[in-house]
Amino acid sequence: MRPTAAVLIVLLMALEPAQAGLEVCNKADVPARVALGRFDGTAWRSSGWWVIEPRACKLLLSGPLDARYYYLYGTDGGAGTWSGDTFFCTQEGKSFDIPGRNRCAARNYDRKGFFVIDTGNEPNWKQTLSN
């Protein structure tokens, strides 16, 4: 075997295998807090908060994705938000896992607009947030 081929093989073996799931990368200059909305096959639910440092990524769901659509809300804690027109319940100040997406205020939750992520039924997806 030629030396350059051997080096290439060693380098390829040393690479980390790609993780399956939903990964969110923060390309902004400040940390982002994100919440995830989804249909789990039985019911709607929202979960949060994940903190993603600037220029870093975080795996929100591990394993092959089982839905085409997921929903994401993000904030930098100031004026910056990543939002949309699909509403889910959230809870400020602590982690949450909330079943359902209706009657948020009646259940003492906040209501935020999440943007849709269309994975095209891919088993892995990387979503990027930027300034």
Secondary structure, DSSP 4 states (H G I P E B T S, - for coil): --HHHHHHHHHHHHSPPPPPEEEEEE-SSS-EEEEEEEE-SS-EEEEEEEEE-TTEEEEEEESS---SEEEEEEE-SSS-EE--SEEEEE-TTS-EEEE-SS-TGGGT-EEEEEEEEE-TT-S-EEEEE--
